[in-house]
């Protein structure tokens, strides 16, 4: 009986040795394959990507304007694209628009990849909505004029035609009340009125006189008042 036990113990020990050998070989395989995996992951490091410089052209946006197209630049209003030019800065070719703002006699240079500042001229439907805004009653706020003036100026320079129409409507003084309008109030009104008028002209493709009649009728302005030049 003790001999049989000894044989069993020998078998167990031999099985343990085989198991340890197998586990060692597995760990050794893991250790061997480990560096190979790390080497593969190194290829995806951002440092390696930075070394590859393939960007030679200027990134462009989807909207492309053509020469003679009217666009709106928020801080200056309606302008006309007079040319599309190219310049090389370093290894990058930059394409840009030359935009002429007729009201201010100003020419802007706008890179094509920064045309988020531009927007196309409003549609006829948007112009009609602006007319309906002009027909509504002005909203009179009882806050300080300096704060209101700042809000109006932000709306004028936002490039959004509906906000522009709201400023014209809120600052409109029809009939003889215009005499009571302050100088700064008058300036803001004229600025907003002219911006809106120029976009009406470009969108409707009509004369300044016809546009002014349309706007003044919507605003209920007395035609005896001196026209804004």
MOJO-V369158 format. One record per run of one state. SS is the DSSP state (2 for helix, 1 for strand, 0 for the rest). FROM is the first residue (numbers start at 1). LEN is the number of residues. If there is no record, write none. Layout:
BEGIN
ss:from:len
SS:FROM:LEN
SS:FROM:LEN
END
This chain:
BEGIN
ss:from:len
0:1:1
2:2:41
0:43:3
2:46:6
0:52:5
1:57:1
0:58:12
1:70:4
0:74:3
1:77:13
0:90:2
1:92:10
0:102:4
1:106:6
2:112:6
1:118:3
0:121:3
2:124:12
0:136:9
2:145:12
0:157:4
2:161:11
0:172:3
2:175:6
0:181:2
2:183:22
0:205:3
2:208:12
0:220:10
END
